[in-house]
Amino acid sequence: MQYIGKITVRKKSEFVQMMCRYWSLKREARRGAPLLKRLHLEPWTSAGGKVQTEEQMVMQLEVQSFATLLWLISILSLQLLEKLRDDLVHVRELADLCRKRETRKMRGFEVIGQVLHQALFPHDGPLRLAFEKIIA
C-alpha cells in the first residue's frame, strides 16, 4: 500500500487485493514457477540455495526422457489404433460387398435352375399331380 500511494488509483485497497489474487492464481496455474524470468540469478531469488549434483541432474534427465518416450509411445499407439480401426471398417465394407455379390450370384443360379427345369421337364408338374391321384 505504501508503494501504490505514489500512484493515483480509485479504491486502492480493492485494487491491491485484486492484483494479489490475480498474481497468486497465475503463480498457482504455473505450478509455482516464477512469474518473471531473471536474466541473472540473484542470491535472494534462488530456491533456498538448492544445488543439484551431477547424479541428480542425470536422474532428472532420465525421468524426463522416459516421460517423453512414454508420451511418444502413447501418440504412436493412438495413431496405430486409429489406423487399425480404419482398416477394420474397410474390411467390414469389403465383407458386405462380397456377401451382396454372392447373394446376387445365388439368385441368378436359382433363376437359371428354374428355367432349365421348366425347359427340360415341362410336364413334370401335371404328371406328378396325376401320379399322386393314381396312388391315392
Order of alpha helices (4+ residues) and beta strands (2+ residues): alpha-alpha-alpha
